[in-house]
């Protein structure tokens, strides 16, 4: 299915669908060659879709003097990352842009074959690989009842109650029923995986404290713009805050990997 906003294949074929002269070099691919290289994994890919991603500033291939697009190996890897984030994690382009800014690469996202062979399925979701989710700071998304959260994450009810007790999630009461947003649902999912290794709710205080400190730091950086009376400036500040959060998350991941290497044999 072609996402909303993409041109269809019925559009007139772009000029760069034609192969450029041999001087393009063996390490560069035309847009047509890129589509052929990726169509096995992404059957819905098309020249118009790749061009649309370029229009959205997600891709920036090199251009020849004659106007041909030439994609390097890095460009193809970036495109594969974008397409996997769309297909596997259902992320909108705005969030994908943040993921890329935060350092998300092709190697961070296992292909379906790798996921099936090397990643244990999440409890309660047969065959589904654990994925990292990203969420907008301005949108809480859908709300889920406790029954929904338990069914979708495979977590035990007492674990959800424990997370509320320690302030990891809060939920909200509506008409006598407690609901949780998408972020809280994914927190429960992640904690349920940690629980399999013996991590209890009380052990999560270190994560909560770290997150609180990071949030305070990022808020301090953009405080004047976030409090501006100009709606456009506030909107830009929130977008900057989302980008900062993605970058900070990636940095924290790298620092954790660095520190954990000393425990590896």
RODO-2510 file (C-alpha; in nm, 4 decimals, decimal comma):
residues 265
     n   res          X          Y          Z
     1     x     0,0000     0,0000     0,0000
     2     x     0,1388     0,3382    -0,0970
     3     x     0,1350     0,5832     0,1969
     4     x    -0,0728     0,8958     0,1732
     5     x     0,1051     1,1697    -0,0170
     6     x     0,3069     0,9426    -0,2437
     7     x     0,2780     0,9786    -0,6158
     8     x     0,1429     0,6715    -0,7898
     9     x     0,3128     0,4636    -1,0557
    10     x     0,0654     0,6034    -1,3081
    11     x     0,2578     0,9323    -1,3008
    12     x     0,4744     1,0037    -1,6016
    13     x     0,8098     0,8204    -1,5609
    14     x     1,0782     1,0585    -1,4296
    15     x     1,3757     1,1273    -1,6524
    16     x     1,6164     0,9800    -1,4003
    17     x     1,4560     0,6368    -1,4405
    18     x     1,6887     0,6120    -1,7408
    19     x     2,0335     0,4772    -1,6706
    20     x     2,3070     0,7464    -1,6820
    21     x     2,6287     0,7023    -1,8754
    22     x     2,8853     0,4443    -1,7501
    23     x     3,0907     0,7271    -1,5997
    24     x     2,8534     0,7224    -1,3011
    25     x     3,0851     0,4657    -1,1443
    26     x     3,0241     0,1129    -1,0082
    27     x     2,9552     0,2311    -0,6524
    28     x     2,6655     0,4575    -0,7493
    29     x     2,3141     0,3463    -0,8409
    30     x     2,0439     0,5230    -1,0336
    31     x     1,6992     0,5526    -0,8799
    32     x     1,5757     0,2719    -1,1039
    33     x     1,8588     0,0439    -0,9939
    34     x     1,7888     0,1250    -0,6285
    35     x     1,4237     0,0259    -0,6691
    36     x     1,5270    -0,3024    -0,8343
    37     x     1,7730    -0,3723    -0,5521
    38     x     1,5124    -0,3241    -0,2793
    39     x     1,1932    -0,4535    -0,4387
    40     x     1,2418    -0,8071    -0,3047
    41     x     1,2226    -0,6801     0,0545
    42     x     0,9819    -0,3937    -0,0163
    43     x     0,7366    -0,4988    -0,2909
    44     x     0,5546    -0,1639    -0,2725
    45     x     0,8631     0,0444    -0,3468
    46     x     0,8512     0,2580    -0,6599
    47     x     1,0473     0,5371    -0,8233
    48     x     0,7776     0,7876    -0,7267
    49     x     0,7941     0,6765    -0,3631
    50     x     1,1705     0,7237    -0,3475
    51     x     1,1336     1,0659    -0,5103
    52     x     0,8729     1,1588    -0,2491
    53     x     1,1107     1,0692     0,0347
    54     x     1,3666     1,2971    -0,1257
    55     x     1,1059     1,5758    -0,1447
    56     x     1,0530     1,5280     0,2297
    57     x     1,4263     1,5864     0,2887
    58     x     1,4834     1,2310     0,4105
    59     x     1,7164     1,1481     0,1227
    60     x     1,9737     1,3633    -0,0544
    61     x     2,1367     1,1681    -0,3405
    62     x     2,4154     1,3185    -0,5436
    63     x     2,3235     1,4748    -0,8764
    64     x     2,5233     1,4607    -1,1989
    65     x     2,5612     1,7732    -1,4156
    66     x     2,2865     1,6262    -1,6341
    67     x     2,0454     1,6002    -1,3392
    68     x     2,0651     1,2247    -1,2778
    69     x     2,0236     1,1049    -0,9190
    70     x     2,3089     0,8813    -0,8051
    71     x     2,2686     0,6854    -0,4821
    72     x     2,5693     0,5778    -0,2806
    73     x     2,5785     0,2690    -0,0585
    74     x     2,5062     0,4989     0,2363
    75     x     2,2026     0,6434     0,0596
    76     x     2,0658     0,2946    -0,0060
    77     x     2,1243     0,1933     0,3559
    78     x     1,9428     0,5062     0,4760
    79     x     1,6512     0,4336     0,2412
    80     x     1,6301     0,0762     0,3691
    81     x     1,6205     0,2094     0,7265
    82     x     1,3360     0,4478     0,6387
    83     x     1,1330     0,1774     0,4670
    84     x     1,1780    -0,0665     0,7559
    85     x     1,0730     0,1954     1,0113
    86     x     0,7596     0,2578     0,8060
    87     x     0,6785    -0,1088     0,7549
    88     x     0,7840    -0,2631     1,0865
    89     x     0,7265     0,0178     1,3356
    90     x     0,4521     0,2131     1,1558
    91     x     0,6317     0,5410     1,2212
    92     x     0,5290     0,8626     1,0454
    93     x     0,7928     1,0453     0,8425
    94     x     0,8306     1,3179     1,1069
    95     x     0,9247     1,0594     1,3693
    96     x     1,1476     0,8739     1,1240
    97     x     1,3345     1,1992     1,0690
    98     x     1,3946     1,2156     1,4466
    99     x     1,5108     0,8532     1,4526
   100     x     1,7632     0,9213     1,1785
   101     x     1,8817     1,2357     1,3568
   102     x     1,9281     1,0253     1,6689
   103     x     2,1583     0,7866     1,4838
   104     x     1,9164     0,5075     1,3919
   105     x     2,0736     0,2973     1,1185
   106     x     1,9950    -0,0111     0,9139
   107     x     2,1917    -0,2300     1,1556
   108     x     1,9588    -0,1253     1,4400
   109     x     1,6571    -0,2737     1,2641
   110     x     1,6585    -0,6446     1,1944
   111     x     1,5036    -0,7611     0,8704
   112     x     1,2052    -0,9986     0,9087
   113     x     1,4254    -1,3022     0,8457
   114     x     1,6758    -1,1989     1,1124
   115     x     1,4011    -1,1121     1,3577
   116     x     1,2372    -1,4502     1,3142
   117     x     1,5625    -1,6344     1,3747
   118     x     1,7340    -1,4254     1,6382
   119     x     1,4782    -1,2413     1,8501
   120     x     1,2519    -1,4017     2,1061
   121     x     0,8858    -1,3104     2,0596
   122     x     0,7262    -1,0855     2,3156
   123     x     0,5004    -1,2579     2,5664
   124     x     0,1437    -1,2623     2,4444
   125     x     0,2451    -1,1674     2,0893
   126     x     0,3441    -1,4828     1,9102
   127     x     0,6058    -1,4233     1,6446
   128     x     0,6323    -1,0504     1,7148
   129     x     0,9796    -0,9148     1,7744
   130     x     1,0406    -0,6581     2,0435
   131     x     1,0835    -0,3199     1,8808
   132     x     1,1833     0,0195     2,0039
   133     x     0,8881     0,2582     1,9782
   134     x     0,8970     0,6299     1,9271
   135     x     0,6226     0,8721     2,0190
   136     x     0,5432     1,2345     1,9615
   137     x     0,5763     1,4663     2,2597
   138     x     0,2571     1,6375     2,1468
   139     x     0,0419     1,3291     2,1028
   140     x    -0,0529     1,0642     2,3585
   141     x    -0,2219     0,8471     2,0948
   142     x    -0,4932     0,5974     2,1787
   143     x    -0,5909     0,5017     2,5312
   144     x    -0,5903     0,1435     2,6557
   145     x    -0,7712    -0,0174     2,9453
   146     x    -0,5879    -0,2392     3,1910
   147     x    -0,7286    -0,5441     3,0135
   148     x    -0,5972    -0,4138     2,6810
   149     x    -0,2507    -0,3456     2,8245
   150     x    -0,2279    -0,6895     2,9842
   151     x    -0,3440    -0,8630     2,6672
   152     x    -0,1140    -0,6727     2,4325
   153     x     0,2012    -0,6776     2,6455
   154     x     0,1711    -1,0117     2,8217
   155     x     0,2413    -0,8383     3,1541
   156     x     0,0825    -0,9470     3,4796
   157     x    -0,1729    -0,7192     3,6425
   158     x     0,0302    -0,6978     3,9603
   159     x     0,3249    -0,5661     3,7597
   160     x     0,1111    -0,2821     3,6210
   161     x    -0,0062    -0,2020     3,9751
   162     x     0,3545    -0,2062     4,0952
   163     x     0,4595     0,0356     3,8232
   164     x     0,1857     0,2744     3,9305
   165     x     0,2921     0,2407     4,2930
   166     x     0,6493     0,3412     4,2099
   167     x     0,5406     0,6279     3,9838
   168     x     0,6688     0,4717     3,6624
   169     x     0,3259     0,5041     3,4991
   170     x     0,0199     0,6968     3,6123
   171     x    -0,2793     0,6173     3,3959
   172     x    -0,6019     0,8136     3,4137
   173     x    -0,9453     0,7265     3,5477
   174     x    -1,2456     0,7715     3,3191
   175     x    -1,5968     0,6605     3,4094
   176     x    -1,4632     0,4189     3,6669
   177     x    -1,2098     0,2592     3,4305
   178     x    -0,8358     0,3201     3,4313
   179     x    -0,6718     0,3944     3,0975
   180     x    -0,3106     0,4149     2,9836
   181     x    -0,1678     0,5942     2,6805
   182     x     0,0605     0,4396     2,4181
   183     x     0,3788     0,5462     2,5930
   184     x     0,2700     0,3879     2,9205
   185     x     0,1654     0,0727     2,7382
   186     x     0,5131     0,0435     2,5862
   187     x     0,6703     0,1102     2,9271
   188     x     0,4740    -0,1847     3,0623
   189     x     0,5875    -0,3953     2,7681
   190     x     0,9532    -0,3094     2,8277
   191     x     0,9320    -0,3657     3,2027
   192     x     0,7620    -0,7018     3,1501
   193     x     1,0671    -0,8062     2,9486
   194     x     1,2989    -0,6848     3,2248
   195     x     1,0892    -0,8770     3,4769
   196     x     1,1835    -1,1983     3,2995
   197     x     1,5391    -1,1308     3,4194
   198     x     1,4340    -1,0628     3,7761
   199     x     1,4124    -0,6829     3,7564
   200     x     1,1387    -0,5648     3,9931
   201     x     0,9455    -0,2388     3,9979
   202     x     1,1552    -0,0974     4,2815
   203     x     1,4677    -0,1458     4,0686
   204     x     1,3246     0,0918     3,8097
   205     x     1,3717     0,3981     4,0281
   206     x     1,7159     0,4449     3,8772
   207     x     1,5594     0,4673     3,5297
   208     x     1,2945     0,7106     3,6520
   209     x     1,5521     0,9311     3,8256
   210     x     1,7739     0,9336     3,5162
   211     x     1,4796     1,0216     3,2898
   212     x     1,3687     1,3028     3,5212
   213     x     1,7181     1,4546     3,5190
   214     x     1,7494     1,4301     3,1416
   215     x     1,4063     1,5839     3,0889
   216     x     1,4957     1,8733     3,3190
   217     x     1,8201     1,9343     3,1300
   218     x     1,6538     1,9355     2,7872
   219     x     1,3729     2,1582     2,9132
   220     x     1,6288     2,4016     3,0509
   221     x     1,8026     2,4228     2,7133
   222     x     1,4833     2,5234     2,5335
   223     x     1,2940     2,6908     2,8179
   224     x     1,2716     3,0427     2,6665
   225     x     1,1331     2,9148     2,3352
   226     x     0,8954     2,6679     2,4999
   227     x     0,7447     2,9515     2,7047
   228     x     0,7248     3,1950     2,4161
   229     x     0,3947     3,3635     2,3392
   230     x     0,4606     3,3068     1,9696
   231     x     0,2829     2,9828     1,8650
   232     x     0,5239     2,9248     1,5777
   233     x     0,8256     2,9595     1,8046
   234     x     0,6702     2,7174     2,0560
   235     x     0,6017     2,4676     1,7782
   236     x     0,9607     2,4884     1,6593
   237     x     1,0820     2,4472     2,0168
   238     x     0,8794     2,1289     2,0613
   239     x     1,0216     1,9888     1,7381
   240     x     1,3705     2,0757     1,8604
   241     x     1,2912     1,9087     2,1925
   242     x     1,1861     1,5911     2,0110
   243     x     1,5100     1,5919     1,8135
   244     x     1,7134     1,6509     2,1288
   245     x     1,5338     1,3626     2,2978
   246     x     1,6165     1,1289     2,0084
   247     x     1,9822     1,2315     2,0119
   248     x     2,0059     1,2053     2,3912
   249     x     1,8472     0,8612     2,3818
   250     x     2,1008     0,7407     2,1277
   251     x     2,3883     0,8898     2,3279
   252     x     2,2667     0,7176     2,6434
   253     x     2,2494     0,3893     2,4536
   254     x     2,6079     0,4303     2,3319
   255     x     2,7360     0,5144     2,6793
   256     x     2,5586     0,2099     2,8216
   257     x     2,7091    -0,0169     2,5569
   258     x     3,0537     0,1274     2,6297
   259     x     3,0215     0,0611     3,0034
   260     x     2,8776    -0,2893     2,9570
   261     x     3,1631    -0,4013     2,7340
   262     x     3,3839    -0,4494     3,0367
   263     x     3,1533    -0,7300     3,1529
   264     x     3,1664    -0,9156     2,8213
   265     x     3,4169    -1,2036     2,8027
***
